[in-house]
């Protein structure tokens, strides 16, 4: 049987998806009992929470109060708000909080990474926590993260969830499901030392790691991923805590959502290429599975992008063929991938005790959302190859 090039690429992509899902399932089955198991419970270091803020007068007070409400010794907690040249009343809003643990640092606008580094240099804590100015943590979140700092752990990620709103629209509800699924997958990646991002909304780091490998990269549009890859490249571990909850705001309209995801994907492509040298046995499962799979995924997407562009120029619309007119093995494999994806999503929600998600959103997430993200990846690749400047 002779296969056309486009059909061969489809089979390769389906194989990659099935391979990735199968590996993640095996990791889950092997480590299922350890998903929420911690080792260190009496670790009580000094904590510095760094909150970079630019025009955040509407959210900064609630963010700070969520930290002040933490169940942690008051004499071991400081909050450093770095006002990055805000043009609104961010500074005045912070001053409303009369608590000696809250410190306000004002500086000229230079971006989030520079603001984080500015705060870290002036922090006194043994553990540095980065927190976005529109995010809110639960009282036990800090303690729960600290329990994972053992052995060679340099950083611990949190459970970033979408802030609950009664009037949330369809896009926000799909993002809520995506964030839950991401939390679960990140915990599995931690089991093989494969965590590749320390989310900006809420992550914790050992202070000395910044002294050793440097601070956040101010020239990187995905600084929270770049620092994680740098930590991995230094052969330290990054753990993940599914119980350390932080709530964050997400884009409410399609335009903002598209702009955010374009930046994420373009930044991700650049970071993966920058650290492609970690594809080596020296970096264990992180290098030989996480990074290798990332590179292969990007390569396949570039190939597909070129094929689609070439087909369009020749008037060949093979990618719009109606699969219901005939049945081939690729269609059967696609159905299997669809079923496995839904099952995997349900497993993730069950493990996270989030079974109140309606079935229609799970199906919509599987069908619509995943294809939508893939579309954004195509757009990001196209703009990267074109050399178009990235704007925030």
C-alpha positions as CSV (number, residue, x, y, z in Angstrom):
1,X,0.0,0.0,0.0
2,X,1.5,3.3,-1.1
3,X,0.8,6.2,1.3
4,X,0.9,9.8,0.3
5,X,3.3,12.1,2.2
6,X,0.4,13.8,4.0
7,X,-1.0,10.5,5.2
8,X,2.4,9.4,6.4
9,X,2.7,12.5,8.5
10,X,-0.8,11.9,9.9
11,X,0.1,8.4,11.0
12,X,3.4,9.7,12.6
13,X,1.4,12.4,14.5
14,X,-1.2,9.9,15.8
15,X,1.6,7.5,16.8
16,X,3.3,10.3,18.8
17,X,0.0,11.2,20.6
18,X,-0.7,7.5,21.5
19,X,2.9,7.0,22.6
20,X,2.9,10.1,24.8
21,X,-0.5,9.2,26.4
22,X,0.6,5.6,26.9
23,X,3.8,6.7,28.7
24,X,1.9,9.1,30.9
25,X,-0.6,6.3,31.7
26,X,2.3,4.0,32.7
27,X,3.8,6.7,34.9
28,X,0.4,7.2,36.6
29,X,0.0,3.4,37.2
30,X,3.5,3.1,38.6
31,X,3.3,6.2,40.9
32,X,-0.4,6.4,41.6
33,X,0.1,5.8,45.4
34,X,2.7,8.5,45.5
35,X,0.8,11.4,43.9
36,X,0.1,13.2,47.1
37,X,2.9,11.7,49.3
38,X,5.4,14.0,50.8
39,X,8.6,13.4,52.9
40,X,9.4,16.5,54.8
41,X,6.9,17.9,57.2
42,X,8.9,19.9,59.8
43,X,10.6,22.3,57.3
44,X,9.9,25.8,58.5
45,X,12.3,28.3,56.8
46,X,12.0,32.0,56.4
47,X,9.9,32.9,53.4
48,X,10.1,35.9,51.0
49,X,7.1,36.3,48.7
50,X,7.9,38.4,45.7
51,X,5.0,40.1,43.9
52,X,5.8,42.0,40.7
53,X,3.1,44.5,39.9
54,X,2.4,46.7,37.0
55,X,-1.0,48.6,37.0
56,X,-2.6,46.2,39.4
57,X,-4.5,48.5,41.7
58,X,-7.7,46.4,41.4
59,X,-6.2,43.1,42.5
60,X,-3.0,43.7,44.4
61,X,-4.7,44.2,47.8
62,X,-6.6,40.9,47.7
63,X,-3.4,39.1,46.5
64,X,-1.4,40.5,49.5
65,X,-4.2,39.6,52.0
66,X,-4.3,36.1,50.7
67,X,-0.6,35.7,51.7
68,X,-1.0,37.4,55.0
69,X,-3.8,34.9,55.8
70,X,-1.4,32.0,55.3
71,X,-1.1,29.6,58.3
72,X,2.6,30.3,58.7
73,X,4.7,31.9,61.5
74,X,4.5,35.7,61.1
75,X,8.1,36.2,62.1
76,X,9.2,34.0,59.2
77,X,7.2,35.6,56.4
78,X,7.9,38.7,54.4
79,X,6.0,40.1,51.3
80,X,7.9,42.2,48.8
81,X,5.8,44.1,46.3
82,X,7.8,45.4,43.4
83,X,5.9,48.2,41.8
84,X,7.2,48.1,38.2
85,X,6.6,51.8,37.3
86,X,2.8,51.5,37.5
87,X,0.8,54.4,36.1
88,X,-2.3,53.7,38.2
89,X,-2.7,53.7,42.1
90,X,-0.9,50.4,42.7
91,X,1.6,52.0,45.1
92,X,-1.2,53.7,47.0
93,X,-3.2,50.5,47.2
94,X,-0.3,48.6,48.8
95,X,0.3,51.4,51.3
96,X,-3.3,50.8,52.6
97,X,-2.1,47.5,54.1
98,X,-0.7,48.3,57.6
99,X,1.4,45.2,58.2
100,X,5.2,45.3,58.9
101,X,5.6,42.1,56.8
102,X,4.7,44.0,53.6
103,X,7.4,45.9,51.9
104,X,6.9,48.2,48.9
105,X,9.7,48.7,46.4
106,X,9.1,51.3,43.6
107,X,11.2,51.1,40.4
108,X,11.1,52.3,36.8
109,X,9.2,50.0,34.4
110,X,11.5,47.3,33.1
111,X,9.4,44.1,32.9
112,X,8.4,41.2,35.1
113,X,11.7,39.3,35.1
114,X,13.6,42.4,36.1
115,X,11.1,43.1,38.8
116,X,11.4,39.6,40.2
117,X,15.2,39.8,40.2
118,X,15.0,43.2,41.9
119,X,12.9,41.8,44.7
120,X,15.0,38.6,45.0
121,X,18.2,40.6,45.6
122,X,16.5,42.4,48.5
123,X,14.8,39.4,50.0
124,X,16.0,37.8,53.2
125,X,14.1,34.5,53.0
126,X,15.6,31.0,52.6
127,X,12.8,30.2,50.2
128,X,11.7,32.6,47.5
129,X,8.1,32.5,46.4
130,X,7.0,34.2,43.2
131,X,3.4,35.3,43.0
132,X,1.5,37.2,40.3
133,X,-0.4,40.3,41.4
134,X,-3.7,38.9,40.2
135,X,-3.4,35.5,42.0
136,X,-4.7,34.4,45.4
137,X,-3.4,31.5,47.5
138,X,-5.2,29.4,50.1
139,X,-4.0,29.6,53.8
140,X,-2.3,26.2,53.7
141,X,-0.7,26.5,50.3
142,X,2.8,27.6,51.5
143,X,3.1,24.9,54.0
144,X,2.0,22.2,51.5
145,X,4.7,23.3,49.1
146,X,7.4,23.4,51.7
147,X,6.8,19.7,52.4
148,X,8.3,18.8,49.0
149,X,11.7,20.5,49.6
150,X,13.9,17.6,50.3
151,X,17.2,16.3,48.9
152,X,18.1,18.0,45.7
153,X,14.8,19.8,45.1
154,X,15.4,23.4,43.8
155,X,11.8,24.4,43.2
156,X,8.2,23.4,43.8
157,X,5.3,24.2,41.6
158,X,1.7,24.8,42.8
159,X,-1.8,23.9,41.6
160,X,-2.8,26.8,39.5
161,X,-6.6,27.0,39.2
162,X,-8.9,29.3,37.4
163,X,-10.6,31.8,39.8
164,X,-14.2,30.8,40.3
165,X,-16.8,33.3,38.9
166,X,-20.5,32.7,38.7
167,X,-20.8,34.4,35.4
168,X,-17.9,32.6,33.7
169,X,-18.3,32.2,29.9
170,X,-17.8,29.1,27.8
171,X,-14.1,29.9,27.1
172,X,-13.3,30.4,30.8
173,X,-14.9,27.1,31.7
174,X,-12.8,25.3,29.1
175,X,-9.7,27.0,30.5
176,X,-10.7,25.8,34.0
177,X,-10.7,22.2,32.7
178,X,-7.4,22.8,30.9
179,X,-5.7,24.1,34.1
180,X,-7.0,21.1,36.1
181,X,-5.6,18.7,33.5
182,X,-2.3,20.5,33.5
183,X,-1.9,20.3,37.3
184,X,-2.3,16.5,37.1
185,X,0.1,16.1,34.2
186,X,2.7,18.3,35.9
187,X,2.5,16.1,39.0
188,X,3.2,13.0,36.8
189,X,6.1,14.8,35.1
190,X,7.5,15.4,38.6
191,X,7.6,11.7,39.1
192,X,10.2,11.4,36.3
193,X,11.9,14.7,37.1
194,X,10.4,16.2,33.9
195,X,8.7,19.4,35.1
196,X,9.6,22.0,32.5
197,X,7.9,25.2,33.9
198,X,7.6,26.9,37.2
199,X,4.3,28.8,36.8
200,X,4.4,32.5,37.3
201,X,1.2,32.7,39.4
202,X,2.8,30.8,42.3
203,X,6.1,28.9,42.6
204,X,8.7,28.4,45.3
205,X,12.5,28.3,44.9
206,X,15.5,27.7,47.2
207,X,17.3,31.0,47.5
208,X,20.7,29.6,46.7
209,X,19.5,28.3,43.3
210,X,19.4,31.9,42.1
211,X,22.9,32.5,43.4
212,X,24.1,29.5,41.5
213,X,22.4,29.7,38.1
214,X,21.3,33.4,38.1
215,X,17.9,35.1,38.1
216,X,15.1,35.3,35.7
217,X,16.0,36.1,32.1
218,X,14.6,39.7,31.3
219,X,15.0,39.0,27.6
220,X,12.8,35.9,27.6
221,X,9.0,36.2,26.9
222,X,8.4,33.0,29.0
223,X,10.7,33.6,31.9
224,X,8.9,31.1,34.2
225,X,9.6,28.3,31.7
226,X,13.2,29.4,31.0
227,X,14.2,29.3,34.6
228,X,12.7,25.8,35.0
229,X,14.7,24.5,32.0
230,X,17.8,26.2,33.4
231,X,17.2,24.4,36.7
232,X,16.8,21.1,34.9
233,X,20.0,21.8,32.9
234,X,21.8,22.2,36.2
235,X,20.6,18.7,37.2
236,X,18.4,19.8,40.1
237,X,14.9,18.5,40.7
238,X,11.6,20.4,40.4
239,X,8.7,19.0,42.4
240,X,5.0,19.6,42.0
241,X,2.3,19.9,44.7
242,X,-1.3,19.3,43.6
243,X,-2.7,20.6,47.0
244,X,-1.0,24.0,47.1
245,X,-3.8,25.9,45.4
246,X,-3.5,29.4,43.8
247,X,-6.4,31.0,41.9
248,X,-5.6,33.2,38.9
249,X,-7.5,35.2,36.3
250,X,-7.7,33.9,32.7
251,X,-8.6,35.7,29.5
252,X,-12.3,36.2,29.1
253,X,-12.4,36.9,25.4
254,X,-11.0,35.1,22.4
255,X,-8.7,37.9,21.3
256,X,-6.9,38.1,24.7
257,X,-6.8,34.3,24.9
258,X,-5.2,34.1,21.4
259,X,-2.6,36.7,22.3
260,X,-1.7,34.9,25.5
261,X,-1.3,31.5,23.9
262,X,0.7,32.9,21.0
263,X,3.2,34.3,23.5
264,X,3.3,31.0,25.4
265,X,3.9,28.9,22.3
266,X,6.4,31.2,20.8
267,X,8.3,31.5,24.0
268,X,8.1,27.8,24.5
269,X,9.6,27.1,21.0
270,X,12.5,29.4,21.7
271,X,13.2,27.9,25.1
272,X,13.0,24.3,23.8
273,X,15.5,25.1,21.1
274,X,17.7,27.0,23.6
275,X,17.9,23.9,25.8
276,X,17.8,21.2,23.1
277,X,21.3,20.2,24.2
278,X,19.6,18.5,27.3
279,X,18.4,15.7,25.0
280,X,21.0,13.4,26.5
281,X,21.2,10.4,28.9
282,X,22.9,12.9,31.2
283,X,19.5,14.5,31.9
284,X,17.6,11.3,32.3
285,X,13.9,11.1,31.5
286,X,13.7,14.9,31.2
287,X,16.1,14.9,28.3
288,X,15.2,11.6,26.6
289,X,11.4,11.9,27.0
290,X,10.2,15.4,27.8
291,X,12.7,17.4,25.7
292,X,12.9,14.9,22.9
293,X,9.1,14.7,22.5
294,X,8.9,18.5,22.5
295,X,11.5,18.8,19.7
296,X,9.7,16.1,17.7
297,X,6.3,17.8,18.2
298,X,7.7,21.1,16.9
299,X,9.3,19.4,14.0
300,X,6.1,17.6,13.0
301,X,4.1,20.8,13.3
302,X,6.6,22.6,11.1
303,X,6.3,19.8,8.5
304,X,2.5,19.9,8.6
305,X,2.5,23.7,8.3
306,X,4.7,23.5,5.2
307,X,2.5,20.8,3.7
308,X,-0.7,22.8,4.2
309,X,0.9,26.0,2.8
310,X,2.2,24.1,-0.2
311,X,-1.2,22.4,-0.8
312,X,-3.0,25.7,-0.6
313,X,-0.7,27.2,-3.2
314,X,-1.5,24.4,-5.5
315,X,-5.2,24.3,-4.8
316,X,-5.0,20.9,-3.1
317,X,-7.4,20.7,-0.2
318,X,-6.5,17.3,1.2
319,X,-6.8,18.5,4.8
320,X,-10.5,19.2,4.2
321,X,-11.4,15.8,2.8
322,X,-14.6,14.3,4.4
323,X,-13.5,11.3,6.4
324,X,-17.1,10.0,6.5
325,X,-16.9,9.1,2.8
326,X,-14.5,6.2,3.5
327,X,-12.8,4.5,6.4
328,X,-9.1,4.1,6.7
329,X,-6.8,2.9,9.5
330,X,-6.0,6.5,10.3
331,X,-9.7,7.2,11.1
332,X,-9.8,4.2,13.5
333,X,-6.6,5.4,15.2
334,X,-8.1,8.9,15.5
335,X,-11.2,7.4,17.2
336,X,-8.9,5.5,19.6
337,X,-7.0,8.7,20.4
338,X,-10.3,10.6,21.0
339,X,-11.6,7.9,23.4
340,X,-8.2,7.6,25.3
341,X,-8.0,11.4,25.6
342,X,-11.5,11.6,27.2
343,X,-10.7,8.6,29.5
344,X,-7.4,10.3,30.5
345,X,-9.1,13.6,31.3
346,X,-11.7,11.8,33.5
347,X,-8.9,10.0,35.4
348,X,-7.1,13.3,36.0
349,X,-10.3,14.9,37.3
350,X,-11.1,11.9,39.5
351,X,-7.6,12.0,41.1
352,X,-8.0,15.7,41.8
353,X,-11.4,15.2,43.2
354,X,-12.9,17.5,40.6
355,X,-15.7,15.3,39.3
356,X,-18.3,18.1,39.3
357,X,-17.2,19.2,35.8
358,X,-20.0,18.6,33.4
359,X,-19.6,16.0,30.7
360,X,-20.3,18.4,27.9
361,X,-17.3,20.5,28.8
362,X,-15.0,17.4,28.9
363,X,-16.2,16.5,25.4
364,X,-15.9,20.1,24.2
365,X,-12.4,20.3,25.6
366,X,-11.4,17.1,23.9
367,X,-12.8,18.0,20.5
368,X,-12.6,21.8,20.3
369,X,-10.0,23.0,22.7
370,X,-7.2,20.7,21.8
371,X,-7.6,21.6,18.1
372,X,-7.8,25.2,19.0
373,X,-4.5,25.0,20.9
374,X,-2.9,23.2,17.9
375,X,-4.1,26.0,15.6
376,X,-2.4,28.5,17.9
377,X,0.8,26.5,17.7
378,X,0.7,26.6,13.9
379,X,0.2,30.3,14.1
380,X,3.1,30.7,16.5
381,X,5.4,28.5,14.3
382,X,4.5,30.6,11.3
383,X,5.3,33.8,13.0
384,X,8.5,32.5,14.4
385,X,9.7,31.3,10.9
386,X,8.6,34.6,9.5
387,X,10.6,36.4,12.2
388,X,7.7,38.6,13.3
389,X,8.3,40.6,16.4
390,X,6.5,39.3,19.5
391,X,4.4,41.9,21.3
392,X,2.9,41.6,24.8
